[in-house]
C-alpha cells in the first residue's frame, strides 16, 4: 500500500534494531502497463492498481517475479508462454524488466494460455491429475504420439491432427493458440498413439513389447518371433501394453475362459478339431501349409471357417477373436499348437 515508500525528495528512517527488512520494487506511481498478449490480445493495467512488490525476502532470497525477469534478461528470452494464471504477474515483471534493462534489451512477447481440464472437466494441476512422462511410457505410449497430442492440445494448424516433430517446429509460430481451456481426452490420445504404433518399425516395437513382458516376468527372449508377432498384431493395438497382451500367448500357457469353451468348443466340432490336429502334426509349418490343413479339414467335415475358427482360437490363443488364424498359428511352435488342441 506504499506505506514504506519515501515521500518524493525524502529518505526512509534507519531500519530499527532487530528488524531484517525486505526489499521492494518501487512501482511507477502512474501511467499504464500494456502488452499485446499473443493469446488474449491487448491487455492494459493502470500502475496505480499495482503495489510495491517484495523482490528480496529478509533472508536475501529473491522472489519469483524478480528472479524470472533477471533470468529472462540473462538468457535473452524473446517469448514467454505460460498459464493464464500468471497474467496478474506480468505488469510487475514488465515494470521490473524496464527498470533493469533501461531500454538496452527488447521486452519479451507474452502469451498466456488457458488451463487444461481433465477428462472430468476439472482443472489439471501438479496436485490434481498429475501423471509423469514415465508413467505414459510404462502405459505403452510412444514419445512421438504423446508429443503430437500435447502439441495439438490448445493449438491448431488447420484441420491437421497428426504431424511430426519437424512439422511442429516448422508450423508453430505462436498463433492459432486456443483462448478457451482444452480438455484432456484419453481416448483421443489412444487414437493418436494407435496411428504411431501402426507406422512404427516392427523391430523397435518388438523391443518395447519385450520390456513390457519382462515387467510381467514373461520370458520373451526370441526377438525375431516377437518382431513377427508385432507385425501381425499392431493394427489392433493402441498401446504397447496391448501389443504385449497379444504377444504373451506365444510365450506362456493360456487358460481359456469356461464360457468361451462352452460357447465355441462344442461337441459337434470335436471331430473336426481332432482331424485338424492330425493334419497339423505333419503339415508344412508355414502360413500356407496351415491354411491348406484348414481347408482340407473344412472340406472333410463340410463346415465353414466361421464355425471352426473361433474354437481353434479359444483352444490355442485363449480368446475367440484374433488376426488371421493361419498367420497366427504359424508363429507358435508346432508342439505348442498340438498340445493346446488336445485340451479336454
NORZI-V474857 format. One record per pair of residues at least 4 apart in sequence whose ideal C-beta (glycine too) atoms are under 8 Angstrom apart, sorted by the first residue. I is the first residue (numbers start at 0). J is the second residue. D is the distance in whole Angstrom. If there is no record, write none. Layout:
# NORZI-V474857
I_J_D + I_J_D
This chain:
# NORZI-V474857
0_50_7 + 1_50_7 + 1_51_6 + 3_11_7 + 3_23_7 + 3_51_7 + 4_23_8 + 4_25_6 + 4_51_6 + 5_9_5 + 5_10_6 + 5_11_5 + 14_18_5 + 14_20_5 + 19_57_4 + 19_58_8 + 20_57_7 + 21_53_5 + 21_55_6 + 21_56_6 + 21_57_6 + 22_53_7 + 22_54_6 + 22_55_4 + 23_51_4 + 23_52_6 + 23_53_6 + 23_54_7 + 24_51_6 + 24_52_5 + 24_54_5 + 24_65_7 + 24_91_7 + 24_94_7 + 24_95_6 + 24_98_7 + 25_51_6 + 26_46_6 + 26_49_5 + 26_50_7 + 26_51_5 + 26_52_7 + 26_91_7 + 26_94_6 + 27_46_5 + 27_94_6 + 28_46_6 + 28_47_7 + 29_46_6 + 29_47_6 + 30_45_8 + 30_46_5 + 31_43_5 + 31_44_6 + 31_45_5 + 31_46_6 + 32_43_7 + 32_44_5 + 32_46_6 + 32_49_7 + 32_89_8 + 32_90_4 + 32_93_5 + 32_94_6 + 33_41_7 + 33_42_7 + 33_43_4 + 33_44_8 + 34_41_8 + 34_42_6 + 34_89_7 + 34_93_7 + 34_106_8 + 34_108_8 + 34_109_6 + 35_40_7 + 35_41_5 + 35_42_8 + 35_108_8 + 36_40_6 + 36_41_7 + 36_42_5 + 36_86_8 + 36_109_6 + 36_110_6 + 36_111_6 + 37_78_8 + 37_80_7 + 37_108_6 + 37_109_7 + 37_110_3 + 37_173_5 + 37_174_8 + 37_176_7 + 38_83_7 + 38_110_5 + 38_111_5 + 38_112_6 + 38_113_8 + 38_176_5 + 38_178_6 + 39_83_7 + 39_86_7 + 39_111_6 + 39_178_7 + 42_86_7 + 42_89_8 + 44_48_6 + 44_49_7 + 44_90_4 + 45_49_8 + 46_90_8 + 46_94_7 + 49_90_5 + 49_91_6 + 49_94_7 + 52_62_7 + 52_64_6 + 52_65_8 + 52_91_5 + 52_95_8 + 53_62_6 + 54_61_6 + 54_62_6 + 54_64_7 + 54_65_4 + 54_95_7 + 55_59_6 + 55_60_7 + 55_61_5 + 55_62_7 + 55_65_7 + 56_60_5 + 56_61_8 + 56_62_7 + 61_65_5 + 61_66_5 + 61_69_7 + 62_66_7 + 63_67_6 + 63_88_8 + 64_68_7 + 64_88_6 + 64_91_5 + 64_92_6 + 64_95_7 + 65_69_7 + 65_95_6 + 66_70_6 + 67_71_6 + 67_92_7 + 68_72_6 + 68_92_5 + 68_95_5 + 68_96_5 + 68_99_7 + 69_73_6 + 69_99_7 + 70_74_6 + 70_76_8 + 71_76_4 + 71_79_7 + 71_92_8 + 71_96_7 + 71_107_6 + 72_76_8 + 72_96_7 + 72_99_6 + 72_100_6 + 72_104_6 + 75_104_7 + 76_107_5 + 77_105_8 + 77_107_6 + 77_108_7 + 78_107_6 + 78_108_5 + 78_109_8 + 78_110_7 + 78_173_6 + 79_107_5 + 79_108_7 + 79_109_5 + 79_110_7 + 80_110_5 + 80_111_8 + 80_112_6 + 80_173_8 + 81_85_5 + 81_110_8 + 81_111_6 + 81_112_7 + 82_111_7 + 82_112_6 + 82_113_8 + 82_114_6 + 83_111_4 + 83_112_6 + 83_113_6 + 83_114_7 + 84_114_7 + 85_89_7 + 85_111_6 + 86_111_5 + 88_92_6 + 89_93_6 + 89_109_6 + 89_111_8 + 90_94_6 + 91_95_6 + 92_96_6 + 93_97_6 + 93_106_6 + 94_98_6 + 95_99_6 + 96_100_6 + 96_104_8 + 96_106_6 + 96_107_8 + 97_101_7 + 97_102_8 + 97_106_7 + 100_104_4 + 100_106_8 + 108_173_7 + 110_173_6 + 110_176_7 + 112_153_6 + 112_176_6 + 112_177_8 + 113_153_7 + 113_177_6 + 113_178_7 + 113_179_6 + 113_180_4 + 113_181_7 + 114_122_5 + 114_123_7 + 114_180_5 + 115_122_8 + 115_123_5 + 115_152_7 + 115_153_7 + 115_180_7 + 115_181_5 + 115_182_7 + 115_183_6 + 116_120_5 + 116_121_6 + 116_122_6 + 116_123_7 + 116_180_5 + 116_181_7 + 116_182_4 + 116_183_7 + 117_121_5 + 117_122_7 + 117_123_5 + 117_127_8 + 117_128_5 + 117_182_7 + 117_183_5 + 118_182_7 + 118_183_6 + 118_184_6 + 118_185_6 + 120_182_7 + 121_127_7 + 121_128_8 + 122_127_7 + 123_127_7 + 123_128_4 + 123_129_7 + 123_183_6 + 124_128_7 + 124_129_7 + 125_129_5 + 128_183_8 + 130_134_5 + 130_135_7 + 131_135_8 + 132_136_7 + 132_145_7 + 133_137_6 + 134_138_6 + 135_140_4 + 135_145_6 + 136_140_7 + 136_142_7 + 137_214_8 + 138_238_6 + 138_240_6 + 139_192_8 + 139_207_8 + 139_211_7 + 139_238_3 + 139_239_4 + 139_240_4 + 139_241_7 + 139_242_7 + 139_243_8 + 140_144_6 + 140_145_5 + 140_188_7 + 140_192_5 + 140_238_6 + 140_239_8 + 141_145_7 + 141_192_6 + 141_195_5 + 141_196_7 + 141_199_7 + 141_239_7 + 142_146_6 + 143_147_6 + 143_163_7 + 143_164_7 + 143_195_5 + 144_148_6 + 144_188_7 + 144_191_5 + 144_192_4 + 144_194_7 + 144_195_4 + 144_196_8 + 145_149_6 + 145_188_7 + 145_192_8 + 146_150_6 + 146_164_6 + 146_167_8 + 147_151_6 + 147_161_6 + 147_162_6 + 147_167_8 + 147_191_6 + 147_195_7 + 148_152_6 + 148_187_7 + 148_188_5 + 148_191_5 + 148_192_8 + 150_154_6 + 150_162_8 + 150_167_5 + 150_171_8 + 151_155_7 + 151_160_6 + 151_191_8 + 152_181_5 + 152_183_7 + 153_176_6 + 153_177_5 + 153_181_4 + 154_171_7 + 154_175_6 + 154_176_5 + 154_177_7 + 155_159_8 + 155_175_5 + 155_177_7 + 156_162_7 + 156_166_8 + 156_170_5 + 156_175_7 + 160_191_7 + 161_191_7 + 161_194_6 + 162_166_4 + 162_167_6 + 162_170_7 + 163_167_7 + 164_168_7 + 165_169_6 + 166_170_6 + 167_171_6 + 177_181_6 + 183_188_8 + 184_188_7 + 185_189_6 + 186_190_7 + 187_191_7 + 188_192_6 + 189_193_6 + 189_237_4 + 189_238_7 + 190_194_7 + 190_237_7 + 191_195_7 + 192_196_6 + 192_237_6 + 192_238_6 + 193_197_6 + 193_236_7 + 193_237_4 + 194_198_7 + 195_199_6 + 196_204_7 + 196_233_5 + 196_236_6 + 196_237_7 + 196_238_7 + 196_239_7 + 196_242_7 + 197_233_6 + 197_234_6 + 199_203_6 + 199_204_5 + 199_233_7 + 200_204_7 + 201_205_6 + 201_226_5 + 201_227_8 + 201_229_5 + 201_230_5 + 201_233_7 + 202_206_7 + 202_222_8 + 202_226_5 + 203_207_7 + 204_208_6 + 204_226_8 + 204_229_5 + 204_233_6 + 204_239_7 + 204_242_6 + 205_209_6 + 205_222_6 + 205_225_4 + 205_226_4 + 205_228_8 + 205_229_5 + 206_210_7 + 206_222_7 + 207_211_7 + 207_239_5 + 207_242_8 + 208_212_6 + 208_219_8 + 208_225_6 + 208_228_8 + 208_229_6 + 208_239_6 + 208_242_5 + 208_243_5 + 208_246_6 + 209_213_6 + 209_219_5 + 209_222_6 + 209_225_6 + 210_214_7 + 211_215_7 + 211_239_6 + 211_240_6 + 211_242_7 + 211_243_4 + 212_217_4 + 212_218_8 + 212_219_4 + 212_243_5 + 212_246_7 + 212_247_6 + 212_250_7 + 213_217_7 + 213_219_7 + 215_243_8 + 215_247_7 + 217_247_6 + 217_250_5 + 217_251_6 + 218_250_6 + 219_225_6 + 219_246_7 + 219_249_8 + 219_250_5 + 221_225_6 + 222_226_6 + 223_227_7 + 224_228_6 + 224_249_6 + 224_330_6 + 225_229_6 + 225_246_6 + 225_249_8 + 226_230_7 + 227_231_7 + 227_330_6 + 228_232_6 + 228_245_7 + 228_246_5 + 228_249_6 + 228_330_6 + 229_233_5 + 229_242_6 + 229_246_7 + 231_322_5 + 231_323_8 + 231_326_6 + 231_327_7 + 231_330_7 + 232_236_6 + 232_242_6 + 232_245_4 + 232_246_7 + 232_322_7 + 233_242_6 + 234_322_8 + 235_241_7 + 235_245_7 + 235_322_7 + 236_241_4 + 236_242_5 + 236_245_7 + 237_241_6 + 238_242_7 + 239_243_6 + 240_244_7 + 241_245_7 + 242_246_6 + 243_247_6 + 246_250_7 + 247_251_6 + 248_253_5 + 248_315_8 + 248_316_5 + 248_317_6 + 249_330_6 + 249_331_6 + 253_315_8 + 253_316_6 + 253_317_3 + 253_339_8 + 254_317_6 + 255_259_5 + 255_260_5 + 255_264_8 + 255_313_5 + 255_314_7 + 255_317_5 + 255_318_8 + 255_342_8 + 256_260_7 + 256_317_8 + 257_261_6 + 258_262_6 + 259_263_6 + 259_264_8 + 259_313_5 + 259_317_8 + 259_318_7 + 259_319_6 + 260_264_5 + 260_313_6 + 262_319_8 + 263_268_8 + 263_309_4 + 263_310_5 + 263_312_8 + 263_313_5 + 263_319_6 + 264_268_7 + 264_269_8 + 264_272_8 + 264_310_5 + 264_313_6 + 264_314_6 + 264_342_8 + 265_269_8 + 265_310_7 + 268_272_6 + 268_302_8 + 268_306_7 + 268_307_7 + 268_310_5 + 269_273_6 + 270_274_6 + 270_300_7 + 271_275_6 + 271_296_6 + 271_297_8 + 271_299_8 + 271_300_4 + 271_302_6 + 271_307_6 + 272_276_6 + 272_307_8 + 272_310_6 + 272_311_7 + 272_314_7 + 272_340_6 + 273_277_7 + 274_278_7 + 274_296_5 + 274_299_6 + 274_300_7 + 275_279_6 + 275_292_6 + 275_293_7 + 275_296_4 + 275_307_7 + 275_311_7 + 275_340_7 + 276_280_7 + 276_337_6 + 276_340_4 + 276_341_7 + 277_281_8 + 278_282_6 + 278_292_4 + 278_295_6 + 278_296_6 + 279_289_7 + 279_292_5 + 279_328_8 + 279_333_7 + 279_336_6 + 279_337_6 + 279_340_7 + 280_333_8 + 280_337_6 + 282_288_4 + 282_289_6 + 282_291_7 + 282_292_4 + 283_287_7 + 283_288_3 + 283_291_8 + 284_288_6 + 284_289_7 + 284_329_7 + 284_333_5 + 285_289_7 + 285_329_6 + 286_290_6 + 286_323_8 + 286_325_5 + 286_326_5 + 286_329_5 + 287_291_7 + 287_325_8 + 288_292_7 + 289_293_6 + 289_325_4 + 289_328_5 + 289_329_6 + 290_294_6 + 290_325_4 + 291_295_6 + 292_296_6 + 293_297_6 + 293_304_7 + 293_307_7 + 293_324_7 + 293_325_6 + 294_298_6 + 295_299_6 + 296_300_6 + 296_307_7 + 297_301_8 + 297_302_6 + 297_303_7 + 297_304_6 + 297_307_6 + 302_306_5 + 302_307_6 + 303_307_7 + 304_308_5 + 305_309_7 + 306_310_8 + 307_311_6 + 308_312_6 + 308_324_5 + 309_313_6 + 309_319_5 + 310_314_6 + 311_315_6 + 311_324_6 + 311_328_8 + 311_340_8 + 312_316_5 + 312_318_6 + 312_319_5 + 312_320_7 + 312_321_5 + 312_324_6 + 312_327_8 + 313_317_7 + 313_318_7 + 313_319_5 + 314_339_5 + 314_340_6 + 314_342_5 + 315_327_8 + 315_328_7 + 315_331_7 + 315_335_8 + 315_336_6 + 315_339_5 + 315_340_7 + 316_321_5 + 316_327_7 + 321_327_5 + 322_326_6 + 322_327_6 + 323_327_6 + 324_328_6 + 325_329_7 + 326_330_8 + 327_331_8 + 328_336_6 + 331_335_5 + 331_336_5 + 332_336_7 + 333_337_6 + 334_338_6 + 335_339_6 + 336_340_6 + 337_341_7
